[in-house]
Amino acid sequence: PPLSHCADMSDSGGLGALLWLPRQIFKAGVILIQVALLVWFCYAAYDIRLYPIKDFGMIIHEFDPWFNYRATEYLAENGLEKFFKWYDYESWYPLGRPVGTTIYPGMQMTAVAIWEAMKKVGTVTITVPSPVFVIDLVLAQMRSLGLSYVPTIPSVISIVPMSVNDICCMMPPWFGSIASMFTGLLAYEISRSVNAAIMTTGIMAVIPAHLMRSVGGEFDNEAVAVAAIVSTFWLWLRSVRTPSSWPIGIFAGASYAYAAAVWGGGPVFVL
């Protein structure tokens, strides 16, 4: 090739080598911002749903959540066999209600499973390493700028067993965050865009249609079922991405079964 062309190639290679480090720094900065936004949105999904608990404490509210909590208490005290044979004379008065054949028990079973797991694990105390508090300084600066739903990192994290009542109150905020994450994964599977997935997570975290059915103390079927429905959508799409992805369809089927066990609307919306 002509000498001038070789010189141009040499200059281009030198410029690429010169820009390699700035490019990597820029990529690292973008990834850091994306991770920070994702964590912020997931925490916001949880924290915004805690406002009834912050104002009024661990209290179940509305009619259906009260029945669901009462059914969860019965399941925790008497076990699954008696639960399915339970005829509740205090519901549907004066006829009563055969609870085992007129309820979607997935939510109650989930709450009792969490309760049993917490009892078995017991109290767990985790001391946060000192370097992590550098992040807390950044978070404090963000709070000083007026940003909402920015967490505070404690020096010690304690996980203690909770009562059935407290678990029922907290499950909607927990599953609100889970639903937001799965919706973000669904958006990524559709668009292959990390930015679209992150923004979808943020929208799902605060969208009123989901928020109104998943605040703390709103122990109703939709609070858990939406997470299961979105999980089913994502797992199904992931299972058909390539021919070798078919085993993921097993998890999609399990998620669909869980959605059907939690809420009657679950299989309807999936189909």
TORKE-435474 format. One record per residue (C-alpha): y, x, z; residue number from 0; residue in one letter; chain. Coordinates in Angstrom, 3 decimals. Each point is the difference from the previous one (the first is absolute). Layout:
<nodes>
node north=Y east=X up=Z resi=NUM resn=A chain=A $
...
</nodes>
This chain:
<nodes>
node north=0.000 east=0.000 up=0.000 resi=0 resn=P chain=A $
node north=3.643 east=1.066 up=-0.465 resi=1 resn=P chain=A $
node north=1.460 east=2.124 up=2.756 resi=2 resn=L chain=A $
node north=2.721 east=-2.558 up=0.703 resi=3 resn=S chain=A $
node north=-2.652 east=-2.651 up=0.658 resi=4 resn=H chain=A $
node north=-1.810 east=2.291 up=2.441 resi=5 resn=C chain=A $
node north=3.277 east=0.644 up=1.774 resi=6 resn=A chain=A $
node north=0.604 east=-3.747 up=0.340 resi=7 resn=D chain=A $
node north=-3.488 east=-0.481 up=1.475 resi=8 resn=M chain=A $
node north=0.615 east=2.840 up=2.451 resi=9 resn=S chain=A $
node north=3.316 east=-1.523 up=1.088 resi=10 resn=D chain=A $
node north=-1.622 east=-3.433 up=0.414 resi=11 resn=S chain=A $
node north=-2.799 east=1.460 up=2.112 resi=12 resn=G chain=A $
node north=2.477 east=1.868 up=2.173 resi=13 resn=G chain=A $
node north=2.080 east=-3.129 up=0.516 resi=14 resn=L chain=A $
node north=-3.132 east=-2.011 up=0.929 resi=15 resn=G chain=A $
node north=-0.996 east=2.623 up=2.552 resi=16 resn=A chain=A $
node north=3.524 east=-0.014 up=1.388 resi=17 resn=L chain=A $
node north=0.004 east=-3.795 up=0.391 resi=18 resn=L chain=A $
node north=-3.521 east=-0.242 up=1.436 resi=19 resn=W chain=A $
node north=1.056 east=0.357 up=3.648 resi=20 resn=L chain=A $
node north=2.902 east=-2.512 up=-0.196 resi=21 resn=P chain=A $
node north=-2.339 east=-2.472 up=-1.676 resi=22 resn=R chain=A $
node north=-2.572 east=0.344 up=2.767 resi=23 resn=Q chain=A $
node north=2.700 east=-0.407 up=2.654 resi=24 resn=I chain=A $
node north=1.268 east=-3.125 up=-1.774 resi=25 resn=F chain=A $
node north=-3.537 east=-1.439 up=-0.247 resi=26 resn=K chain=A $
node north=-0.617 east=0.706 up=3.689 resi=27 resn=A chain=A $
node north=3.265 east=-1.722 up=0.878 resi=28 resn=G chain=A $
node north=-0.904 east=-3.083 up=-2.064 resi=29 resn=V chain=A $
node north=-3.447 east=-0.200 up=1.626 resi=30 resn=I chain=A $
node north=1.554 east=0.359 up=3.453 resi=31 resn=L chain=A $
node north=2.431 east=-2.849 up=-0.714 resi=32 resn=I chain=A $
node north=-2.823 east=-2.166 up=-1.345 resi=33 resn=Q chain=A $
node north=-2.156 east=0.604 up=3.085 resi=34 resn=V chain=A $
node north=2.952 east=-0.656 up=2.317 resi=35 resn=A chain=A $
node north=0.788 east=-3.303 up=-1.751 resi=36 resn=L chain=A $
node north=-3.640 east=-1.075 up=0.107 resi=37 resn=L chain=A $
node north=-0.279 east=0.686 up=3.727 resi=38 resn=V chain=A $
node north=3.346 east=-1.694 up=0.631 resi=39 resn=W chain=A $
node north=-1.005 east=-3.143 up=-1.912 resi=40 resn=F chain=A $
node north=-3.364 east=-0.240 up=1.783 resi=41 resn=C chain=A $
node north=1.667 east=0.400 up=3.388 resi=42 resn=Y chain=A $
node north=2.701 east=-2.518 up=-0.959 resi=43 resn=A chain=A $
node north=-2.731 east=-2.502 up=-0.918 resi=44 resn=A chain=A $
node north=-1.359 east=0.406 up=3.519 resi=45 resn=Y chain=A $
node north=3.242 east=0.187 up=1.951 resi=46 resn=D chain=A $
node north=1.766 east=-2.925 up=-1.655 resi=47 resn=I chain=A $
node north=-2.915 east=-2.247 up=0.964 resi=48 resn=R chain=A $
node north=0.336 east=0.929 up=3.670 resi=49 resn=L chain=A $
node north=3.282 east=-1.822 up=0.575 resi=50 resn=Y chain=A $
node north=-1.601 east=-3.086 up=1.698 resi=51 resn=P chain=A $
node north=-1.969 east=2.312 up=2.296 resi=52 resn=I chain=A $
node north=3.094 east=2.057 up=0.806 resi=53 resn=K chain=A $
node north=1.946 east=-3.183 up=0.807 resi=54 resn=D chain=A $
node north=-2.637 east=-2.131 up=1.736 resi=55 resn=F chain=A $
node north=-2.946 east=2.266 up=0.821 resi=56 resn=G chain=A $
node north=-3.676 east=-0.331 up=-0.917 resi=57 resn=M chain=A $
node north=-0.006 east=-3.751 up=-0.626 resi=58 resn=I chain=A $
node north=-1.974 east=-1.948 up=-2.584 resi=59 resn=I chain=A $
node north=2.198 east=-2.558 up=-1.737 resi=60 resn=H chain=A $
node north=-0.515 east=-3.048 up=-2.229 resi=61 resn=E chain=A $
node north=-2.926 east=-2.431 up=0.106 resi=62 resn=F chain=A $
node north=-2.635 east=1.585 up=-2.254 resi=63 resn=D chain=A $
node north=0.405 east=3.476 up=1.511 resi=64 resn=P chain=A $
node north=-0.627 east=-1.516 up=3.451 resi=65 resn=W chain=A $
node north=-3.294 east=-1.514 up=-1.149 resi=66 resn=F chain=A $
node north=-0.948 east=3.254 up=-1.732 resi=67 resn=N chain=A $
node north=0.724 east=1.919 up=3.190 resi=68 resn=Y chain=A $
node north=-2.023 east=-2.472 up=2.073 resi=69 resn=R chain=A $
node north=-2.919 east=0.368 up=-2.419 resi=70 resn=A chain=A $
node north=0.286 east=3.791 up=0.247 resi=71 resn=T chain=A $
node north=-0.113 east=-0.206 up=3.792 resi=72 resn=E chain=A $
node north=-3.136 east=-2.158 up=-0.190 resi=73 resn=Y chain=A $
node north=-1.651 east=2.457 up=-2.394 resi=74 resn=L chain=A $
node north=0.872 east=2.953 up=2.256 resi=75 resn=A chain=A $
node north=-1.404 east=-1.725 up=3.087 resi=76 resn=E chain=A $
node north=-3.114 east=-1.668 up=-1.455 resi=77 resn=N chain=A $
node north=-1.086 east=1.991 up=-3.042 resi=78 resn=G chain=A $
node north=-0.547 east=-0.882 up=-3.652 resi=79 resn=L chain=A $
node north=-3.050 east=-2.263 up=0.372 resi=80 resn=E chain=A $
node north=1.648 east=-2.366 up=2.472 resi=81 resn=K chain=A $
node north=3.221 east=0.164 up=-2.008 resi=82 resn=F chain=A $
node north=-1.674 east=-1.455 up=-3.098 resi=83 resn=F chain=A $
node north=-1.625 east=-2.743 up=2.126 resi=84 resn=K chain=A $
node north=3.193 east=-0.805 up=1.905 resi=85 resn=W chain=A $
node north=1.080 east=-3.646 up=-0.049 resi=86 resn=Y chain=A $
node north=3.576 east=-0.099 up=1.211 resi=87 resn=D chain=A $
node north=0.840 east=-3.312 up=1.689 resi=88 resn=Y chain=A $
node north=3.626 east=1.023 up=0.482 resi=89 resn=E chain=A $
node north=0.708 east=0.150 up=-3.764 resi=90 resn=S chain=A $
node north=0.230 east=-2.903 up=-2.441 resi=91 resn=W chain=A $
node north=0.072 east=-2.361 up=2.964 resi=92 resn=Y chain=A $
node north=-1.753 east=-2.364 up=0.628 resi=93 resn=P chain=A $
node north=-2.794 east=1.006 up=-2.390 resi=94 resn=L chain=A $
node north=-0.024 east=3.727 up=0.742 resi=95 resn=G chain=A $
node north=-0.600 east=2.817 up=-2.446 resi=96 resn=R chain=A $
node north=-3.147 east=1.952 up=-0.984 resi=97 resn=P chain=A $
node north=1.793 east=3.330 up=-0.134 resi=98 resn=V chain=A $
node north=-2.808 east=2.031 up=-1.543 resi=99 resn=G chain=A $
node north=-0.065 east=-2.097 up=-3.181 resi=100 resn=T chain=A $
node north=3.729 east=-0.722 up=-0.322 resi=101 resn=T chain=A $
node north=1.587 east=3.410 up=0.446 resi=102 resn=I chain=A $
node north=0.415 east=3.215 up=-1.980 resi=103 resn=Y chain=A $
node north=-1.180 east=2.412 up=2.722 resi=104 resn=P chain=A $
node north=0.943 east=3.317 up=-1.602 resi=105 resn=G chain=A $
node north=3.304 east=0.327 up=1.833 resi=106 resn=M chain=A $
node north=-1.531 east=-0.767 up=3.402 resi=107 resn=Q chain=A $
node north=-2.860 east=2.419 up=-0.640 resi=108 resn=M chain=A $
node north=2.487 east=2.699 up=-1.010 resi=109 resn=T chain=A $
node north=2.023 east=-0.471 up=3.194 resi=110 resn=A chain=A $
node north=-3.108 east=0.151 up=2.199 resi=111 resn=V chain=A $
node north=-1.281 east=3.070 up=-1.894 resi=112 resn=A chain=A $
node north=3.309 east=1.787 up=0.679 resi=113 resn=I chain=A $
node north=-0.161 east=-1.100 up=3.656 resi=114 resn=W chain=A $
node north=-3.574 east=1.301 up=0.397 resi=115 resn=E chain=A $
node north=0.852 east=3.293 up=-1.758 resi=116 resn=A chain=A $
node north=2.990 east=0.565 up=2.286 resi=117 resn=M chain=A $
node north=-2.151 east=-0.599 up=3.080 resi=118 resn=K chain=A $
node north=-2.577 east=2.506 up=-1.198 resi=119 resn=K chain=A $
node north=2.552 east=2.667 up=-0.913 resi=120 resn=V chain=A $
node north=1.963 east=-0.434 up=3.242 resi=121 resn=G chain=A $
node north=3.328 east=1.630 up=0.682 resi=122 resn=T chain=A $
node north=0.969 east=2.786 up=-2.396 resi=123 resn=V chain=A $
node north=3.004 east=2.248 up=0.603 resi=124 resn=T chain=A $
node north=1.333 east=2.257 up=-2.759 resi=125 resn=I chain=A $
node north=2.677 east=2.609 up=0.656 resi=126 resn=T chain=A $
node north=2.262 east=0.373 up=-3.011 resi=127 resn=V chain=A $
node north=0.385 east=3.688 up=-1.045 resi=128 resn=P chain=A $
node north=3.456 east=1.487 up=0.507 resi=129 resn=S chain=A $
node north=0.634 east=0.789 up=-3.712 resi=130 resn=P chain=A $
node north=-0.197 east=-3.731 up=-0.756 resi=131 resn=V chain=A $
node north=3.224 east=-0.549 up=1.939 resi=132 resn=F chain=A $
node north=1.861 east=1.693 up=-2.848 resi=133 resn=V chain=A $
node north=-0.829 east=-3.153 up=-1.981 resi=134 resn=I chain=A $
node north=1.302 east=-2.092 up=2.902 resi=135 resn=D chain=A $
node north=3.354 east=1.757 up=-0.297 resi=136 resn=L chain=A $
node north=0.149 east=-1.036 up=-3.652 resi=137 resn=V chain=A $
node north=-0.948 east=-3.561 up=0.968 resi=138 resn=L chain=A $
node north=2.723 east=-0.039 up=2.645 resi=139 resn=A chain=A $
node north=2.521 east=1.054 up=-2.643 resi=140 resn=Q chain=A $
node north=-1.208 east=-2.831 up=-2.241 resi=141 resn=M chain=A $
node north=0.450 east=-2.491 up=2.845 resi=142 resn=R chain=A $
node north=3.518 east=1.321 up=0.612 resi=143 resn=S chain=A $
node north=0.805 east=-0.778 up=-3.643 resi=144 resn=L chain=A $
node north=-0.924 east=-3.630 up=0.615 resi=145 resn=G chain=A $
node north=-3.433 east=-0.114 up=-1.633 resi=146 resn=L chain=A $
node north=-2.218 east=-2.752 up=1.413 resi=147 resn=S chain=A $
node north=-3.679 east=0.171 up=0.960 resi=148 resn=Y chain=A $
node north=-0.039 east=3.740 up=0.571 resi=149 resn=V chain=A $
node north=-2.660 east=0.898 up=2.602 resi=150 resn=P chain=A $
node north=0.382 east=2.213 up=3.046 resi=151 resn=T chain=A $
node north=-2.729 east=2.581 up=0.544 resi=152 resn=I chain=A $
node north=-1.112 east=-0.025 up=3.673 resi=153 resn=P chain=A $
node north=-1.119 east=3.152 up=1.797 resi=154 resn=S chain=A $
node north=-3.280 east=-1.676 up=0.996 resi=155 resn=V chain=A $
node north=-1.875 east=-2.709 up=-1.907 resi=156 resn=I chain=A $
node north=-2.212 east=-2.179 up=2.200 resi=157 resn=S chain=A $
node north=-2.560 east=-2.419 up=-1.445 resi=158 resn=I chain=A $
node north=-1.289 east=-2.401 up=2.656 resi=159 resn=V chain=A $
node north=-2.365 east=-2.988 up=-0.211 resi=160 resn=P chain=A $
node north=1.833 east=-3.257 up=-0.684 resi=161 resn=M chain=A $
node north=-0.741 east=-3.562 up=1.032 resi=162 resn=S chain=A $
node north=-1.196 east=-2.569 up=-2.528 resi=163 resn=V chain=A $
node north=3.410 east=-1.678 up=0.204 resi=164 resn=N chain=A $
node north=1.872 east=3.215 up=-0.773 resi=165 resn=D chain=A $
node north=-2.298 east=0.865 up=-2.908 resi=166 resn=I chain=A $
node north=0.490 east=-3.466 up=-1.491 resi=167 resn=C chain=A $
node north=3.768 east=0.431 up=0.312 resi=168 resn=C chain=A $
node north=-0.032 east=3.444 up=-1.612 resi=169 resn=M chain=A $
node north=-2.428 east=-0.619 up=-2.857 resi=170 resn=M chain=A $
node north=2.598 east=-1.582 up=-2.330 resi=171 resn=P chain=A $
node north=2.313 east=3.062 up=0.144 resi=172 resn=P chain=A $
node north=-2.982 east=2.329 up=-0.426 resi=173 resn=W chain=A $
node north=-1.301 east=-1.867 up=-3.021 resi=174 resn=F chain=A $
node north=3.525 east=-0.362 up=-1.367 resi=175 resn=G chain=A $
node north=0.115 east=3.781 up=-0.387 resi=176 resn=S chain=A $
node north=-3.514 east=0.053 up=-1.457 resi=177 resn=I chain=A $
node north=0.916 east=-2.688 up=-2.544 resi=178 resn=A chain=A $
node north=3.099 east=1.971 up=-1.005 resi=179 resn=S chain=A $
node north=-2.053 east=3.165 up=-0.577 resi=180 resn=M chain=A $
node north=-2.637 east=-1.794 up=-2.081 resi=181 resn=F chain=A $
node north=2.714 east=-1.683 up=-2.083 resi=182 resn=T chain=A $
node north=1.454 east=3.451 up=-0.702 resi=183 resn=G chain=A $
node north=-3.440 east=1.246 up=-1.065 resi=184 resn=L chain=A $
node north=-0.360 east=-3.045 up=-2.240 resi=185 resn=L chain=A $
node north=3.364 east=0.764 up=-1.643 resi=186 resn=A chain=A $
node north=-1.069 east=3.613 up=-0.578 resi=187 resn=Y chain=A $
node north=-3.292 east=-1.071 up=-1.561 resi=188 resn=E chain=A $
node north=1.875 east=-2.273 up=-2.399 resi=189 resn=I chain=A $
node north=2.943 east=2.259 up=-0.863 resi=190 resn=S chain=A $
node north=-1.233 east=3.527 up=0.792 resi=191 resn=R chain=A $
node north=3.471 east=0.541 up=1.447 resi=192 resn=S chain=A $
node north=0.348 east=1.458 up=3.498 resi=193 resn=V chain=A $
node north=3.595 east=-1.200 up=0.200 resi=194 resn=N chain=A $
node north=-1.014 east=-3.555 up=-0.928 resi=195 resn=A chain=A $
node north=-2.713 east=0.090 up=2.657 resi=196 resn=A chain=A $
node north=2.404 east=1.168 up=2.691 resi=197 resn=I chain=A $
node north=2.630 east=-2.611 up=-0.839 resi=198 resn=M chain=A $
node north=-2.672 east=-2.708 up=-0.117 resi=199 resn=T chain=A $
node north=-1.070 east=1.013 up=3.493 resi=200 resn=T chain=A $
node north=3.590 east=-0.332 up=1.171 resi=201 resn=G chain=A $
node north=0.431 east=-3.423 up=-1.607 resi=202 resn=I chain=A $
node north=-3.260 east=-1.300 up=1.471 resi=203 resn=M chain=A $
node north=1.059 east=1.293 up=3.416 resi=204 resn=A chain=A $
node north=2.996 east=-2.342 up=0.164 resi=205 resn=V chain=A $
node north=-0.648 east=-2.814 up=-2.477 resi=206 resn=I chain=A $
node north=0.641 east=-3.279 up=1.868 resi=207 resn=P chain=A $
node north=-3.016 east=-1.861 up=-1.453 resi=208 resn=A chain=A $
node north=-2.345 east=2.440 up=1.731 resi=209 resn=H chain=A $
node north=2.222 east=0.826 up=2.942 resi=210 resn=L chain=A $
node north=0.224 east=-3.596 up=1.223 resi=211 resn=M chain=A $
node north=-3.806 east=-0.203 up=0.312 resi=212 resn=R chain=A $
node north=-0.598 east=3.372 up=1.636 resi=213 resn=S chain=A $
node north=2.474 east=0.500 up=2.838 resi=214 resn=V chain=A $
node north=-1.196 east=0.958 up=3.473 resi=215 resn=G chain=A $
node north=-1.729 east=-2.902 up=1.750 resi=216 resn=G chain=A $
node north=-0.609 east=-1.852 up=-3.297 resi=217 resn=E chain=A $
node north=-3.780 east=0.291 up=0.363 resi=218 resn=F chain=A $
node north=-0.813 east=-2.037 up=-3.094 resi=219 resn=D chain=A $
node north=-2.397 east=0.553 up=-2.853 resi=220 resn=N chain=A $
node north=2.555 east=1.056 up=-2.602 resi=221 resn=E chain=A $
node north=1.119 east=2.936 up=2.150 resi=222 resn=A chain=A $
node north=-3.374 east=1.690 up=-0.524 resi=223 resn=V chain=A $
node north=-1.103 east=-1.603 up=-3.262 resi=224 resn=A chain=A $
node north=2.878 east=1.315 up=-2.139 resi=225 resn=V chain=A $
node north=-1.055 east=3.578 up=0.783 resi=226 resn=A chain=A $
node north=-3.595 east=-0.851 up=-0.964 resi=227 resn=A chain=A $
node north=1.070 east=-1.735 up=-3.221 resi=228 resn=I chain=A $
node north=2.197 east=2.880 up=-1.175 resi=229 resn=V chain=A $
node north=-2.735 east=2.455 up=0.983 resi=230 resn=S chain=A $
node north=-2.439 east=-1.947 up=-2.202 resi=231 resn=T chain=A $
node north=2.385 east=0.116 up=-2.969 resi=232 resn=F chain=A $
node north=0.518 east=3.758 up=0.353 resi=233 resn=W chain=A $
node north=-3.676 east=0.836 up=0.519 resi=234 resn=L chain=A $
node north=-1.032 east=-2.104 up=-2.988 resi=235 resn=W chain=A $
node north=2.540 east=1.666 up=-2.291 resi=236 resn=L chain=A $
node north=-1.028 east=3.404 up=1.344 resi=237 resn=R chain=A $
node north=-3.661 east=-0.792 up=-0.681 resi=238 resn=S chain=A $
node north=0.668 east=-0.654 up=-3.726 resi=239 resn=V chain=A $
node north=2.248 east=3.020 up=-0.560 resi=240 resn=R chain=A $
node north=-2.872 east=1.986 up=-1.533 resi=241 resn=T chain=A $
node north=-3.706 east=-0.763 up=-0.576 resi=242 resn=P chain=A $
node north=-0.912 east=2.353 up=2.848 resi=243 resn=S chain=A $
node north=2.252 east=-1.895 up=2.441 resi=244 resn=S chain=A $
node north=-2.361 east=-2.981 up=0.252 resi=245 resn=W chain=A $
node north=-1.266 east=0.823 up=3.561 resi=246 resn=P chain=A $
node north=3.477 east=-0.863 up=1.301 resi=247 resn=I chain=A $
node north=-0.796 east=-3.555 up=-1.075 resi=248 resn=G chain=A $
node north=-2.325 east=-0.193 up=3.030 resi=249 resn=I chain=A $
node north=3.013 east=0.450 up=2.272 resi=250 resn=F chain=A $
node north=1.926 east=-2.539 up=-2.084 resi=251 resn=A chain=A $
node north=-2.790 east=-2.510 up=0.611 resi=252 resn=G chain=A $
node north=0.013 east=0.742 up=3.727 resi=253 resn=A chain=A $
node north=3.774 east=-0.432 up=0.104 resi=254 resn=S chain=A $
node north=-0.320 east=-3.311 up=-1.863 resi=255 resn=Y chain=A $
node north=-2.624 east=-1.210 up=2.489 resi=256 resn=A chain=A $
node north=2.292 east=0.977 up=2.859 resi=257 resn=Y chain=A $
node north=2.923 east=-1.872 up=-1.593 resi=258 resn=A chain=A $
node north=-2.209 east=-3.098 up=-0.312 resi=259 resn=A chain=A $
node north=-1.081 east=0.333 up=3.640 resi=260 resn=A chain=A $
node north=3.587 east=0.278 up=1.209 resi=261 resn=V chain=A $
node north=1.719 east=-2.779 up=-1.953 resi=262 resn=W chain=A $
node north=-0.985 east=-2.835 up=-2.304 resi=263 resn=G chain=A $
node north=2.803 east=0.920 up=-2.374 resi=264 resn=G chain=A $
node north=-1.367 east=3.533 up=-0.379 resi=265 resn=G chain=A $
node north=-2.678 east=-0.678 up=-2.659 resi=266 resn=P chain=A $
node north=2.248 east=-2.528 up=-1.733 resi=267 resn=V chain=A $
node north=2.812 east=2.492 up=-0.600 resi=268 resn=F chain=A $
node north=-2.403 east=2.802 up=-0.969 resi=269 resn=V chain=A $
node north=-1.766 east=-2.194 up=-2.565 resi=270 resn=L chain=A $
</nodes>
